[in-house]
Amino acid sequence: MLDQLPIEILEEILTYIPAKSDLKRLCEVSKYLWVVVRPKLYRSITIKVSSEDKLNAVDVVPFLRTSLDPEGSDSLIFLKEIRIVAPISVYRFDRCEEVMVDCDMCPCQRNEKHCAAFLGRIPKQLNHIFCEMPENSLRSFGWELGTCIPQDILGGIGLFTQFQSRIDTLRLITDATCERNDLSPTGLEEFRHLRHLSWKGLSLEKDFKVLKACLHNNRKKLEVLEIATVELGEELDELESEDYFNFFAEKVLGITSSNGSGMQFPSLLHLSLGHLSFQSAFKGMATSFNVSALRSLKLYRCRHTFSLLDHIVKSKQTMKLKSFEIVLDGRERPLSEVGDEHEALITFLTSFEGLEDLCVLILKEIVLSPLSYLIAVYHHRSSLKRIIYHTRPVVGEALRDVWDPEYLEHLTEFVPETKLEFIGVNVNVTWMSEILENAPSYKTVKVVHIRKSGIDHADLDYTSEFHERYHSASDARLHPDSSNNNASAETAQVDGPHVNGNHPSRDDQSDRDYEIETDDSSSPPTSVIDEYYAEQEVDPDELIEIADRAFGPNGLPNLSILAYGDFSHNDRYPDFQILLCRNEDKDGAFPFRVMTAKDEHLWDRIDGGREILGACPVGDLMLGMDEWLSDDGFLIN
């Protein structure tokens, strides 16, 4: 039947089939489908390096074998996008020298010759593909290894400069800590057609000339710009050098206090900046980036963020933002008076309408109170679809997740008045019962993400433990008389919000917001933050209970997915990620089940849901040389 459909209709159908495996099967049905489907099947290739210990283990030969059809026609003529990706988890700095194939030497014995050998293999592999591709046919390239880029690829006479200089999308993840100064991708200066530029892990000192030339040559066309440097250490906080902190503004954008403006980006719609400073150049940067036309704005741990937001409000620009994501770590610098930083953020968020995403992560000092955040939520209640509020202040001598019962109480009052589809909260699992008290009234909520920072549980294989408990509880419910399941049956009989006792309701509490069960031998918490943090223990049985209630007949009526854990930076914490979906099988043990690869289509029903799981990451993608000394990538001053 598919063979009889017009090509135009088939091509439209193919837009709903993202999986390569499914496209491959379609190609094998008939010659007609092979002709129609092949361009989409070979439009993009992702070369995955499976291990951080072998970052240059790139092999494209298997792909090249499959690209030839039985008649010898090469499918590479359809190739438009190439991505080279690798996990960035354990090695987050100095990756070029620390991670090498077949190298047993310690880092101090390695030199530029070994580094060059490490980088030399990948260009040879890519050359196999480039030789078969039409010149300037590639449109997108991603170097996402977290290493320097070989000059043979993006150097002045590299493969791209010579053969594929008309790409419009470029994604780079490099290593700012590499001590080699001759590996900046100088070929970027030759690109003239970029609409999307993402560069994370760059070194301003080493790469600023290349970045400046690239931005200048593409400034009128750029629609998406993502720039993230790395935090370079405590000594720069003490330096307080205006020259350094205005480096990006002055050296790259050409903004000075005298001229007030520099490079202009009239077409820019999506802007993401990380570890940059707006110190005395916030006025010029607001003008350069055309903030009034932006659709999304992401600011990760940038200095003087509040000054930038305050200027945007005072300039009375009409904002069209649909998405706003911000990570604050106390380095935003207060304004002239105490409390001004809080006012600047709230005033900015309430100065315009139409926001759909509002994601906030606060590290160290809580500069935005929960109630203030909810004021912004309420202001955008008619348009907001996705929200995240995550606080992680200092507990003892480290940053830890802390939740606020007052926020939850008011959030539950606000939700029925909004159109929220996604809610991300860092809350104790048992306190989710508070949110679920009025669950039937949350008719628009499709995804709930219980956020937990993976760095706090790096040594715990929570995913495996949960799956084991889940299967045991399922067996106990389906076979309650089994003698082998007595212990699990007790867990599986979920009647209330607590495994080891009933959680107090609001009506049962006097002058305390909540109660904490403590051991007689333990001393009581010494502060409010200690109390909030005291209930952060992770228990899979509690999560099973909450999911049972959330997906149950008195739960959230349109809930599709319940997520738990840390999904930042893709699979950095695969052992601390749980995804549950509604179980349509009426004979199943629970109204939910663990999601599998076959359930990926569920994300198609949730606009932006998959991507926002990783929003507001607690840790940086790449680190500076000093950051690894702290236990979670943040130096606490």
PyMOL commands that set and color helices and strands:
alter all, ss='L'
color gray80, all
select helices_A, chain A and resi 2-4+7-14+20-27+31-41+52-54+61-67+75-78+95-98+107-109+112-130+151-154+159-163+186-190+204-218+234-239+242-245+247-252+282-288+291-293+305-314+340-349+370-379+405-417+429-441+454-457+462-478+483-492+506-508+528-534+540-550+574-576+597-605+609-612+627-629
alter helices_A, ss='H'
color red, helices_A
select strands_A, chain A and resi 44-48+81-85+140-144+169-173+196-202+224-229+270-274+296-300+323-328+357-364+386-395+398-399+422-425+447-451+561-565+577-582+592-594
alter strands_A, ss='S'
color yellow, strands_A
deselect
rebuild
show_as cartoon
